[in-house]
């Protein structure tokens, strides 16, 4: 497929199926299409890592129109689409971009931004994840 971005064209393989929700469990690796989520150490300013509550039900799923997230230092929600757009992720790529949801709330957009609920906090049982994207396939 040929997709037009803001300032360039992208030639990509056609997406066959939309991925389903996949559960993130504390000690296992999860593959979500070309994305790999694995337990690891959080790097404070790295949007490819996040720390989630170990007690929460966390899943990886595709971005959906209307998704919103609260960022650190804010109490207001902002559309995930806006974060993806600001990161220059085009519409066709956006539809396949994963988000991490914890207890029904979007808390992390891998490679783009972490929400306020996806950072290390003292006194809570937590697990950190590292996300890697392999675009060779």
C-alpha positions in Angstrom: 0.0 0.0 0.0 1.1 3.5 -0.7 0.2 6.1 1.9 0.6 9.8 1.8 2.0 11.4 5.0 2.4 15.0 5.8 5.6 15.4 3.9 6.3 12.1 2.2 4.9 8.9 0.8 5.2 5.6 2.6 5.2 2.2 0.9 4.1 -0.5 3.4 2.7 -3.9 3.5 -1.0 -4.0 3.8 -2.5 -4.7 7.2 -4.4 -7.9 7.1 -6.1 -8.1 10.5 -6.5 -5.8 13.3 -4.8 -7.2 16.4 -6.9 -8.1 19.4 -6.2 -7.1 23.0 -3.4 -9.0 24.6 -2.9 -9.2 28.4 0.4 -8.0 29.9 1.5 -10.3 32.6 4.3 -9.4 34.9 7.0 -11.9 33.9 6.2 -12.8 30.3 7.0 -11.3 26.9 4.1 -10.2 24.7 4.2 -9.8 21.0 1.7 -7.5 19.3 2.3 -7.6 15.6 5.7 -6.0 15.1 5.8 -4.8 18.7 7.4 -6.6 21.6 6.7 -5.9 25.2 9.0 -7.4 27.8 9.7 -6.8 31.5 12.6 -4.5 31.9 13.9 -1.4 33.8 12.1 1.9 33.3 14.3 4.7 31.9 12.9 8.0 33.2 12.7 10.1 30.1 12.3 7.2 27.6 8.8 6.9 26.1 9.6 3.3 25.1 9.5 2.2 28.8 6.7 2.4 31.4 6.0 1.2 34.9 2.5 -0.2 35.6 0.8 -1.3 38.8 1.2 -5.1 39.2 -2.2 -5.2 40.7 -4.0 -3.6 37.7 -5.3 -5.5 34.7 -3.2 -4.2 31.8 -3.7 -5.0 28.1 -2.1 -4.0 24.8 -4.5 -3.1 22.1 -4.7 -1.0 18.9 -5.4 2.7 19.2 -9.1 3.5 18.8 -10.7 6.8 17.7 -11.8 8.6 20.8 -9.1 7.2 23.2 -8.0 9.7 25.8 -5.1 9.8 28.3 -4.1 11.9 31.3 -0.4 12.9 31.2 1.9 13.4 34.2 1.3 16.8 35.9 -2.2 17.2 34.5 -5.7 16.4 35.5 -7.2 16.9 32.1 -7.5 14.2 29.4 -6.1 14.7 25.9 -6.9 12.7 22.8 -4.5 10.0 22.0 -4.9 10.9 18.3 -3.4 14.3 19.1 -0.3 12.7 20.8 0.2 10.5 17.7 -0.3 13.4 15.4 2.2 15.5 17.3 4.7 12.6 17.1 4.2 12.7 13.3 2.6 9.3 13.1 0.4 9.2 10.0 -3.2 8.0 9.8 -2.5 4.6 8.3 0.3 3.9 10.9 -1.8 5.3 13.6 -4.5 2.7 13.1 -2.0 0.0 13.9 -0.2 1.8 16.8 -0.7 0.0 20.1 -1.8 1.6 23.4 -1.5 0.1 26.8 -4.7 0.2 28.9 -4.7 -0.4 32.6 -8.0 -0.9 34.4 -9.8 0.5 31.4 -7.7 3.7 31.2 -5.1 4.4 28.5 -1.8 4.8 30.3 0.9 4.5 27.7 1.5 5.1 24.0 4.7 3.3 23.3 7.4 5.4 21.8 5.2 8.5 22.1 4.1 9.3 25.7 3.4 7.8 29.1 0.4 8.8 31.1 0.4 9.8 34.8 -0.5 6.2 35.8 2.5 4.7 34.0 5.4 6.0 36.1 7.2 4.4 39.1 5.7 5.3 42.5 7.1 4.3 45.9 5.0 1.9 48.0 3.1 0.2 45.1 3.7 -3.2 43.7 4.7 -2.6 40.1 6.3 -4.0 36.9 8.2 -2.1 34.3 8.0 -2.8 30.6 10.2 -2.1 27.6 8.6 -1.9 24.2 10.5 -2.6 20.9 9.3 -2.1 17.4 10.6 -4.2 14.5 9.6 -2.6 11.2 11.6 -4.9 9.0 8.6 -7.2 8.4 
